[in-house]
Amino acid sequence: MAKSKRVEGLLGIGLDGSDGHTRVTKGENFRLVGGSQETHERMQDQCIRFNEKLQKRGKPFGELERNELHDLAAECQMNLVVPAPKER
């Protein structure tokens, strides 16, 4: 029996970088790539806040329910896109 797939982290992609710098940040529960300095810093701040709020809930990222993930992302003003579960 196949296990149900869960999201194991956040991926942030900044598309407005035009200064030639390659920005990559790896943190607990997230990876960030690209963007202008301002955009990349904003993504970092959002992910840090997300992790702080997650820690207060006392729950590992992989155990978040879909609605909890959306709620936390909204609290951190993230634009979250989560693929719909595949129908069987």
Buried (B, 14 or more C-beta within 10 A) or exposed (E): EEEEEEBEEBEBEBEEBEEEEEBEBEBEBBBBBBBBEEBBBBBBEBBBBBBEBBEEEEEEBEEBEEEEBBEBBEEBEBEEEEEEEEEE
